[in-house]
Amino acid sequence: MFEHHRSPLLPAAAFARRMARFAASSGLIVSAALALGVTGYHGVAGLPWVDALLNAAMILTGMGPVDRMETTAAKLFATAYALFGGVAFVTTVAVLFAPLVHRFFHRLHLELEDDAESGAAAR
């Protein structure tokens, strides 16, 4: 998926395309998680679609629920969705930032190799 540590650094245009693909993947994760929450809040808690969307979005962003859950099933769904939302958030951040972190370490590794080679050549 990413270039080998001995490969040259990916050109800026190719890196921008990679970032766009990973951003799109992150968007799909968020969209799927939001759709799951909206469907669950509407079906299990009986909230109208807009209120279900609001609750799902607030849970996914870490802000907390808006509406009070009245039934046991709704409370259990909200609990499970809150736990799922935390995992979905961490996963989304990891997918979004993976190319950036890889590029940072790849560049650092290439610089360390260049320093080691220039130090060996000076001897």
FIKOLZA-1660 file (N, C-alpha, C; in steps of 0.1 Angstrom, whole numbers, plus 5000, padded with zeros to 4 digits):
% residues 123
   i   px   py   pz ch aa at
   1 5008 4988 5000  A  M  N
   1 5000 5000 5000  A  M CA
   1 5009 5013 5000  A  M  C
   2 5019 5013 5009  A  F  N
   2 5028 5024 5009  A  F CA
   2 5041 5019 5003  A  F  C
   3 5049 5029 4999  A  E  N
   3 5062 5026 4993  A  E CA
   3 5072 5020 5004  A  E  C
   4 5081 5012 4999  A  H  N
   4 5091 5006 5008  A  H CA
   4 5100 5017 5013  A  H  C
   5 5106 5014 5025  A  H  N
   5 5114 5024 5031  A  H CA
   5 5127 5028 5024  A  H  C
   6 5131 5019 5014  A  R  N
   6 5143 5023 5006  A  R CA
   6 5139 5030 4993  A  R  C
   7 5126 5030 4990  A  S  N
   7 5121 5037 4978  A  S CA
   7 5122 5052 4980  A  S  C
   8 5122 5059 4969  A  P  N
   8 5122 5074 4970  A  P CA
   8 5109 5079 4975  A  P  C
   9 5109 5091 4980  A  L  N
   9 5097 5097 4985  A  L CA
   9 5087 5099 4974  A  L  C
  10 5074 5097 4976  A  L  N
  10 5064 5098 4966  A  L CA
  10 5063 5112 4961  A  L  C
  11 5062 5115 4948  A  P  N
  11 5060 5129 4944  A  P CA
  11 5048 5135 4949  A  P  C
  12 5048 5148 4950  A  A  N
  12 5037 5156 4957  A  A CA
  12 5023 5153 4950  A  A  C
  13 5023 5152 4937  A  A  N
  13 5010 5149 4930  A  A CA
  13 5004 5136 4934  A  A  C
  14 5013 5126 4934  A  A  N
  14 5009 5112 4937  A  A CA
  14 5005 5112 4952  A  A  C
  15 5012 5119 4961  A  F  N
  15 5008 5119 4975  A  F CA
  15 4995 5126 4977  A  F  C
  16 4992 5136 4969  A  A  N
  16 4979 5143 4970  A  A CA
  16 4968 5134 4966  A  A  C
  17 4970 5125 4955  A  R  N
  17 4960 5115 4951  A  R CA
  17 4958 5105 4962  A  R  C
  18 4969 5101 4969  A  R  N
  18 4968 5091 4980  A  R CA
  18 4960 5097 4991  A  R  C
  19 4963 5110 4995  A  M  N
  19 4955 5116 5005  A  M CA
  19 4940 5117 5002  A  M  C
  20 4937 5120 4989  A  A  N
  20 4923 5121 4985  A  A CA
  20 4916 5107 4987  A  A  C
  21 4923 5097 4983  A  R  N
  21 4917 5083 4985  A  R CA
  21 4915 5080 4999  A  R  C
  22 4924 5083 5008  A  F  N
  22 4923 5080 5022  A  F CA
  22 4912 5089 5028  A  F  C
  23 4911 5102 5024  A  A  N
  23 4900 5111 5029  A  A CA
  23 4887 5105 5024  A  A  C
  24 4886 5100 5012  A  A  N
  24 4873 5095 5007  A  A CA
  24 4870 5082 5016  A  A  C
  25 4880 5074 5019  A  S  N
  25 4877 5062 5027  A  S CA
  25 4872 5067 5041  A  S  C
  26 4878 5077 5047  A  S  N
  26 4874 5082 5060  A  S CA
  26 4860 5087 5059  A  S  C
  27 4857 5094 5048  A  G  N
  27 4843 5099 5046  A  G CA
  27 4833 5087 5045  A  G  C
  28 4837 5076 5039  A  L  N
  28 4828 5065 5038  A  L CA
  28 4826 5059 5052  A  L  C
  29 4836 5058 5060  A  I  N
  29 4835 5053 5073  A  I CA
  29 4825 5061 5082  A  I  C
  30 4827 5074 5081  A  V  N
  30 4818 5083 5088  A  V CA
  30 4804 5082 5083  A  V  C
  31 4802 5082 5070  A  S  N
  31 4789 5081 5064  A  S CA
  31 4782 5068 5068  A  S  C
  32 4789 5057 5068  A  A  N
  32 4783 5044 5072  A  A CA
  32 4780 5044 5087  A  A  C
  33 4788 5050 5095  A  A  N
  33 4786 5050 5110  A  A CA
  33 4774 5059 5112  A  A  C
  34 4773 5070 5105  A  L  N
  34 4761 5079 5107  A  L CA
  34 4748 5073 5102  A  L  C
  35 4749 5066 5091  A  A  N
  35 4737 5059 5086  A  A CA
  35 4732 5048 5096  A  A  C
  36 4742 5041 5102  A  L  N
  36 4738 5031 5112  A  L CA
  36 4731 5037 5124  A  L  C
  37 4737 5048 5128  A  G  N
  37 4731 5055 5140  A  G CA
  37 4717 5061 5137  A  G  C
  38 4716 5067 5126  A  V  N
  38 4703 5073 5122  A  V CA
  38 4692 5062 5121  A  V  C
  39 4696 5051 5115  A  T  N
  39 4686 5040 5113  A  T CA
  39 4683 5035 5127  A  T  C
  40 4693 5033 5135  A  G  N
  40 4690 5027 5149  A  G CA
  40 4682 5037 5157  A  G  C
  41 4685 5049 5158  A  Y  N
  41 4677 5059 5166  A  Y CA
  41 4663 5060 5160  A  Y  C
  42 4661 5059 5147  A  H  N
  42 4648 5060 5142  A  H CA
  42 4640 5047 5145  A  H  C
  43 4646 5036 5142  A  G  N
  43 4639 5023 5143  A  G CA
  43 4638 5019 5158  A  G  C
  44 4648 5020 5166  A  V  N
  44 4648 5015 5179  A  V CA
  44 4642 5025 5189  A  V  C
  45 4646 5037 5188  A  A  N
  45 4642 5048 5198  A  A CA
  45 4629 5055 5193  A  A  C
  46 4626 5053 5180  A  G  N
  46 4613 5059 5175  A  G CA
  46 4615 5074 5173  A  G  C
  47 4627 5079 5171  A  L  N
  47 4629 5093 5169  A  L CA
  47 4625 5097 5154  A  L  C
  48 4621 5109 5152  A  P  N
  48 4619 5113 5138  A  P CA
  48 4633 5113 5131  A  P  C
  49 4633 5113 5117  A  W  N
  49 4646 5112 5110  A  W CA
  49 4655 5123 5113  A  W  C
  50 4651 5135 5114  A  V  N
  50 4660 5146 5117  A  V CA
  50 4665 5145 5131  A  V  C
  51 4657 5142 5141  A  D  N
  51 4662 5140 5154  A  D CA
  51 4672 5128 5155  A  D  C
  52 4669 5118 5148  A  A  N
  52 4678 5106 5148  A  A CA
  52 4691 5110 5142  A  A  C
  53 4691 5118 5131  A  L  N
  53 4704 5123 5125  A  L CA
  53 4711 5132 5135  A  L  C
  54 4704 5141 5142  A  L  N
  54 4711 5149 5152  A  L CA
  54 4717 5141 5163  A  L  C
  55 4710 5131 5168  A  N  N
  55 4716 5123 5179  A  N CA
  55 4728 5115 5174  A  N  C
  56 4727 5109 5163  A  A  N
  56 4738 5101 5157  A  A CA
  56 4750 5110 5155  A  A  C
  57 4748 5122 5149  A  A  N
  57 4759 5131 5147  A  A CA
  57 4765 5136 5160  A  A  C
  58 4757 5139 5169  A  M  N
  58 4763 5143 5182  A  M CA
  58 4771 5132 5189  A  M  C
  59 4766 5120 5188  A  I  N
  59 4774 5109 5195  A  I CA
  59 4787 5107 5187  A  I  C
  60 4786 5107 5174  A  L  N
  60 4799 5104 5166  A  L CA
  60 4809 5115 5168  A  L  C
  61 4805 5128 5171  A  T  N
  61 4814 5138 5173  A  T CA
  61 4819 5140 5187  A  T  C
  62 4813 5131 5196  A  G  N
  62 4817 5131 5210  A  G CA
  62 4810 5142 5218  A  G  C
  63 4800 5148 5213  A  M  N
  63 4793 5158 5220  A  M CA
  63 4782 5153 5230  A  M  C
  64 4777 5141 5227  A  G  N
  64 4768 5135 5236  A  G CA
  64 4754 5135 5230  A  G  C
  65 4745 5127 5236  A  P  N
  65 4731 5126 5231  A  P CA
  65 4723 5139 5233  A  P  C
  66 4713 5141 5225  A  V  N
  66 4704 5153 5226  A  V CA
  66 4691 5148 5233  A  V  C
  67 4685 5138 5228  A  D  N
  67 4672 5133 5233  A  D CA
  67 4674 5122 5243  A  D  C
  68 4664 5122 5253  A  R  N
  68 4664 5112 5263  A  R CA
  68 4658 5100 5258  A  R  C
  69 4664 5088 5260  A  M  N
  69 4659 5075 5255  A  M CA
  69 4650 5070 5266  A  M  C
  70 4638 5066 5262  A  E  N
  70 4627 5063 5271  A  E CA
  70 4626 5047 5273  A  E  C
  71 4629 5039 5263  A  T  N
  71 4627 5025 5265  A  T CA
  71 4641 5018 5268  A  T  C
  72 4640 5006 5273  A  T  N
  72 4652 4999 5276  A  T CA
  72 4660 4996 5263  A  T  C
  73 4653 4992 5253  A  A  N
  73 4659 4989 5240  A  A CA
  73 4666 5001 5234  A  A  C
  74 4660 5013 5235  A  A  N
  74 4666 5025 5231  A  A CA
  74 4678 5029 5239  A  A  C
  75 4678 5027 5252  A  K  N
  75 4690 5029 5260  A  K CA
  75 4701 5020 5257  A  K  C
  76 4698 5007 5254  A  L  N
  76 4708 4997 5251  A  L CA
  76 4714 5001 5237  A  L  C
  77 4706 5005 5228  A  F  N
  77 4711 5009 5215  A  F CA
  77 4720 5021 5216  A  F  C
  78 4716 5031 5224  A  A  N
  78 4724 5043 5225  A  A CA
  78 4737 5040 5232  A  A  C
  79 4737 5031 5241  A  T  N
  79 4750 5026 5248  A  T CA
  79 4759 5020 5238  A  T  C
  80 4754 5010 5230  A  A  N
  80 4762 5003 5220  A  A CA
  80 4767 5013 5209  A  A  C
  81 4758 5022 5205  A  Y  N
  81 4762 5032 5195  A  Y CA
  81 4773 5041 5200  A  Y  C
  82 4772 5045 5212  A  A  N
  82 4782 5054 5218  A  A CA
  82 4796 5047 5218  A  A  C
  83 4796 5034 5222  A  L  N
  83 4809 5027 5222  A  L CA
  83 4814 5025 5208  A  L  C
  84 4805 5022 5199  A  F  N
  84 4808 5020 5184  A  F CA
  84 4813 5033 5179  A  F  C
  85 4807 5044 5183  A  G  N
  85 4811 5058 5178  A  G CA
  85 4825 5061 5182  A  G  C
  86 4829 5057 5194  A  G  N
  86 4843 5059 5198  A  G CA
  86 4853 5052 5190  A  G  C
  87 4850 5039 5187  A  V  N
  87 4859 5031 5178  A  V CA
  87 4859 5037 5164  A  V  C
  88 4847 5041 5159  A  A  N
  88 4846 5046 5145  A  A CA
  88 4854 5059 5144  A  A  C
  89 4854 5067 5155  A  F  N
  89 4862 5080 5155  A  F CA
  89 4877 5077 5154  A  F  C
  90 4882 5068 5162  A  V  N
  90 4896 5064 5162  A  V CA
  90 4900 5058 5149  A  V  C
  91 4891 5049 5143  A  T  N
  91 4894 5043 5130  A  T CA
  91 4895 5054 5119  A  T  C
  92 4886 5063 5119  A  T  N
  92 4886 5074 5109  A  T CA
  92 4898 5082 5110  A  T  C
  93 4902 5086 5122  A  V  N
  93 4914 5094 5124  A  V CA
  93 4926 5086 5119  A  V  C
  94 4927 5073 5122  A  A  N
  94 4938 5065 5118  A  A CA
  94 4939 5064 5103  A  A  C
  95 4928 5062 5096  A  V  N
  95 4928 5061 5082  A  V CA
  95 4931 5074 5075  A  V  C
  96 4926 5085 5081  A  L  N
  96 4929 5098 5075  A  L CA
  96 4944 5102 5076  A  L  C
  97 4950 5099 5088  A  F  N
  97 4963 5104 5090  A  F CA
  97 4974 5094 5087  A  F  C
  98 4971 5082 5083  A  A  N
  98 4981 5072 5080  A  A CA
  98 4990 5076 5069  A  A  C
  99 4986 5082 5058  A  P  N
  99 4995 5086 5048  A  P CA
  99 5005 5097 5052  A  P  C
 100 5000 5106 5060  A  L  N
 100 5008 5117 5066  A  L CA
 100 5019 5112 5075  A  L  C
 101 5015 5103 5084  A  V  N
 101 5024 5097 5093  A  V CA
 101 5035 5089 5086  A  V  C
 102 5030 5081 5076  A  H  N
 102 5040 5073 5068  A  H CA
 102 5049 5082 5061  A  H  C
 103 5045 5093 5055  A  R  N
 103 5053 5102 5047  A  R CA
 103 5064 5108 5057  A  R  C
 104 5059 5112 5068  A  F  N
 104 5068 5118 5078  A  F CA
 104 5080 5109 5082  A  F  C
 105 5076 5096 5085  A  F  N
 105 5086 5086 5089  A  F CA
 105 5095 5082 5077  A  F  C
 106 5089 5082 5065  A  H  N
 106 5096 5078 5053  A  H CA
 106 5107 5089 5051  A  H  C
 107 5103 5101 5051  A  R  N
 107 5112 5112 5049  A  R CA
 107 5123 5112 5060  A  R  C
 108 5119 5110 5072  A  L  N
 108 5129 5109 5083  A  L CA
 108 5139 5098 5081  A  L  C
 109 5134 5086 5077  A  H  N
 109 5143 5075 5074  A  H CA
 109 5152 5078 5063  A  H  C
 110 5147 5084 5052  A  L  N
 110 5156 5087 5041  A  L CA
 110 5167 5097 5045  A  L  C
 111 5163 5107 5053  A  E  N
 111 5173 5117 5058  A  E CA
 111 5184 5110 5067  A  E  C
 112 5179 5100 5075  A  L  N
 112 5189 5093 5083  A  L CA
 112 5198 5085 5075  A  L  C
 113 5193 5079 5064  A  E  N
 113 5201 5071 5055  A  E CA
 113 5212 5080 5048  A  E  C
 114 5207 5091 5044  A  D  N
 114 5216 5101 5037  A  D CA
 114 5227 5105 5046  A  D  C
 115 5224 5108 5059  A  D  N
 115 5234 5112 5068  A  D CA
 115 5244 5101 5071  A  D  C
 116 5239 5089 5072  A  A  N
 116 5248 5077 5075  A  A CA
 116 5257 5075 5063  A  A  C
 117 5252 5076 5051  A  E  N
 117 5260 5075 5039  A  E CA
 117 5270 5086 5037  A  E  C
 118 5266 5098 5040  A  S  N
 118 5276 5109 5039  A  S CA
 118 5287 5108 5050  A  S  C
 119 5283 5103 5061  A  G  N
 119 5292 5101 5072  A  G CA
 119 5302 5090 5069  A  G  C
 120 5297 5079 5063  A  A  N
 120 5306 5068 5059  A  A CA
 120 5315 5072 5047  A  A  C
 121 5311 5081 5038  A  A  N
 121 5319 5085 5027  A  A CA
 121 5330 5095 5032  A  A  C
 122 5327 5102 5043  A  A  N
 122 5338 5111 5048  A  A CA
 122 5349 5104 5055  A  A  C
 123 5347 5092 5059  A  R  N
 123 5357 5084 5066  A  R CA
 123 5367 5080 5057  A  R  C
% end
